[in-house]
Amino acid sequence: MTYLQRVTVSLVFALPVVSLPAWGQTRNSLCDEIAKLNTDAHRYMPPPRWQDDELTPLDQRILQLGTQAIPLLTTCLADERKASVYGELWGEPSVGMVAFSMLQELFMHCQSYDEGPCRLTIKGVITWDDLCKEGPSNVVYPCWAGWENHLKKYGLKSIQGSWQKAWTENKDLIYWDPAAKCFRVKKTP
């Protein structure tokens, strides 16, 4: 058997094996769990963050994954399937919208209501504040309208791209602060 034949045979057998773990992850991903999540959406809305509330099995899994949850949730941002989450502030959210809220809240530092508003601990990402500004002020839920307006203008990839870029630039600097119950980014010297 020539070298070229050996390489060809190796590739034919290696490609399916290499693709199996990726297929398996897609089938058992956080996105699928979010899509099947059947709970009251108010659990995922401040005050102040979902991680401060009683944790569901999905919440516990996300927190156990630690920083590895960030790229998994970032992947979910482009998922347009409807989530089973319900609540008057959500309407019919997509998996991406729920993942977006989860990501933002995981990077949200809140001391207390007396000490002012919560603040994001990562820079360069699209936030609910940004989307709320894109929504018209004459509607009941300007943030929801802002989400829809943003998607029409720029698509889900813009939101996903901002979070992916922040992850890529900071992944070695991100850590979980157990006292604050949020991810932080270490300051570089």
N, C-alpha and C positions, 0 to 999 in steps of 0.2 A: 504494500500500500504506500503510495507516495505521500509526501508531506502535505500537499494540498488536499488529498483525499482524507487524511487523518484530521486535518483542521475542519474540513467540511462536515465530517461525521461528528466530531466533537461539538461543533456549533449546533447541529441538528438536535443532538440530545441535550445540550446544555441550555439552550434557549427556553424550552418548556419548563425546565427545573428552575431556572432563574426567575421566570415570570410567575411561578406558582405562589411564592410568598407575597408578591405584590397583589395578586388577585385575591388571595386570602385576606390580606389587610383591608382591601376595599370592601369585601363582603362582611367583615366584622369590625368596621371602623367606628369611630366616635360619631361620624356623620349618620350612620345607620341607627346608632343608639339615640341620637338627638331626634331623628325622624320618627322614631317609635316612642319617644318620651311622651308620656301621658300624664300631665300634671298641670297645676295652675301656674300660669306664666308669672304671676306676681312673685313667685319664688325667685325668679331671675331678674327681678327689678329691684333697684335700691328702694327702700333704705336698708343699709347702705349698699351691701353687695350680697350675691347669693351665697358666697362662701361663709358669710356670717350667720346664715340661717341653718335650720336643720337640714342635713345633707341627704340627698337621695343617693342610691347606689351609683348613678352616673356621676354625680358630684364627687363622691368618694373616689371613684376610678380616676377622674381627671386630676384630682389633687394627689393621688398616689403616683400618677405618671410623672408628676413634677414638671420640669421644663420640657420633657418630651411631649406633653400635651399641647404645647404651643404650636409646633408645626402641624400636628394632627388637626387642631381646631382651625388653623390657617387654611388647610386643605378644604375644610368644610365650608369656608366662606363662599365658595363658588357653587355650592349645592342649592339648587332652586326648588327641591322637593318641599312640599308643605310639611311642617312639623305638626305633631299632634298637640302641641302646647296651646293652651287657650287662655284668654284673659282680655279684659276690655281695652287694655292699652296696646295689645298686640294685634288684634284682628286675626288674620291667618298668616302667621309668620313662616318664612322659609327656614330650612335648616341653617342656611347661611346667616340669616338674621339672628337666630338664637346663638350660633357659634360666635358671631360678632359681639353680641352682648356679653357672652361668657368671657371672651378674650379681654374685652375692655375692663370688665370687673376684676379679672385676675390681676390686672395691672393698675388697679385703683387703690390708692392709699387714703384711708379715712381715719382720722383720729377720733373725732366726736363731732356731733352737731354744733357744740358750743365753740369749737375751734375752727369753724369755717367749712367750706365745701371740700369734697374729696378731690384729689388731684391724681392725674395719670403719671405713672412712674416710668413710662417709655415715651420717647419722642419720635416724631415723623410718621405717625399712623393716623389714618382717618378715624375720627371718633364720633360718638353720638352728638356731641356739641357741634361738630362740623356739619353733620347731616341735618340737625335741627335748623341751622342757619339757612340751609338750602330749601327748607319747606316754607310755604306761604304762612304768614302769621294769622290769616283769617280762617284757618281750618282748626278742627278740634284737636288733631294730633299732628302738629307741624313736623315732628321728628319722623313719623311714619311717612308723611308726604315728602320730606327731605330724602329719605331712603329711596323712595320711588323715583323722585326727580333725579337723584344721583345715578341710579341704575340706568335710567333712560339716556342720560347724557354720556356717562363714562363706562357703564357696565360693571358687573361684579368684579371683574379682573382688576379694576383700579383699587377697590377696597382690599382685595386679597393681595395685590401687589404692594400696597403700603405696609401691610403687616408682614409679608414675606421679606421685604427689604429690611425692615426693622429687626426681624428675627436673624437674618443672615448677618447683618452688621453687629448684632449684640449677643448672639447665642452663647458665646463663651463668657459673657459678663452678666448674664441673667441668673438670678438666684431667688429662692423662696425665702421671704422674711416671715418666720413663724409668728413673731409678735404682732406684725401688722397684717398678717394673713393676705399677703399679696406678693407678686413678683416685683423685683426691683432690678435695676441695671447698675452694676458697680461703676463707680466713677473711674475713669482712666486718668493716670497721672499726666 
